[in-house]
Amino acid sequence: MGDTWIGDGAELEQVIVPGPAPRYFAALAYDAPRHVYVLFGGQTTKGTSDETWTWDPTKSTWTEKSPAHKPPPRRDAAMAYDPEHLTVVLYGGLIPDQSEGSEAADTWTWNGSDWTQASQGNSGPSYRDGPRMVTAGNRVLMFGGHIGNLRYFGDAWTWDGAKWSRVDHGPTPQGRGDAAIAWDSDDSSLFVYGGLGIRPDAGPGNLGLPLGDGWSMKNGAWVHLPAPGRPIAANGNAVWDPMTHRVVVMFGIACPDPTTAGWSWDGVKWSAAQVNVTARWGAAVAEDSDGNVLVFGGSDEAGC
């Protein structure tokens, strides 16, 4: 899919404008100093992308950038804005190769005009596909990811501008990739829901087992949240809604069909939520510090 939606955590409207080719599992983040959203990579009909695009919310326009340097093409990477170092940070993802792709462990930063490789190889978090990253106060937090259907991670990391450091301790959530995560600014905690965990009776190429549990991490300690009334779809997204002081979980696959049905979490209980956007999974979703949300693309294909 290649559609663009703007709004907040509850109400979104489609903007009909030219922009990136349709894709899923692109990385998206709000670049605060430049007042634009930055999109990188994703899977298109022509292959895995290495394109960098920006969305200007004041003009409602997409612009393709031509940086002198750029990360290798990839999909399903983690990306978020780092307020301490005034850059957008990109980590991991799946880089195309002769087979299913290779998990990455490199870190890149975007300064508004060019990409810089800040680390390479296994410099902290291991190689991983499907990690997720958010702006958390004055830093970024990255959670989870996986290596095929072989190893799944339930750890949390932060970036200090030069290296990654793990910030959580056990007991941790079950390892998972493609979780829905958000930063709860009221509680200064990391919210994690669902994702795909290991399917022990399947081979390394399996997509994984959909999970339906929620977690919160504060000061490095994890708390298991009560379960919602019904499982939320896999490959979903989450945003923090400052108006209602809730985390809103949206999109994903309720096997085997894409959905918009989700839930919101107010720190105590779950409430059913319905997002007025065409059903999809693997969408690129990001928000600014005021709770303005941008949604781009994803896939509407069925399957698990």
C-alpha angles and dihedrals in degrees: 000000000000105000127128125220130182134186136082135300093287108031126038131173129198120245114204104216137132114262145126120352115264113283145151132220093028117155117242133182139163111247100210102192091049094040092227138107117243122213124190135184126326134157117292133176088263095052139272113339133228093184125132118209132175129207117210107205093195092058099026091229137133118218126190111222127215105208121182089233132028141172119262113271114279146154133214096028126151120247137171141149117268109212094190094059099025093234138110111245123214124190138180127325132146118304116200119250137154093298132020095328136267125266113241131220101184129119123217130181129206120209098185096273109036144020122240124195104231099178139001137197120012099333097155119321109051126246107295146166123208101023117154129218135192139179106256112188106298096347143044126256123202124196137191133328134161148231105233112294088317109079130016126190130217097179134118126220139181132205122226096189093268109039144009122250128190112240105182136070136201149326087053133176119276109277115268146160130221094023122169107246136174139169114246100212093187093058098025089232138130115242118207127182134179124316129153122303133187118300100209096194094055137073129260093269095059117117092232137244119298112243127207105191131112130215139183126203122199125169089351096304123115125219122193110230123219113265120258120241092268134007119275119229124270123251092033134145135231134205135182113242108206092189095061096023091233138122110237118206114201144172128008137117122301091195117294102359132060113243145186094205113114146137140255124221120208096184093268110042144010125247127191114254133190121198117208095227130105111272115267147142132215091035122163107241130173138154138203126234091272094056097257107151132209121195123188131179129313129159131287095194118126124235144092 
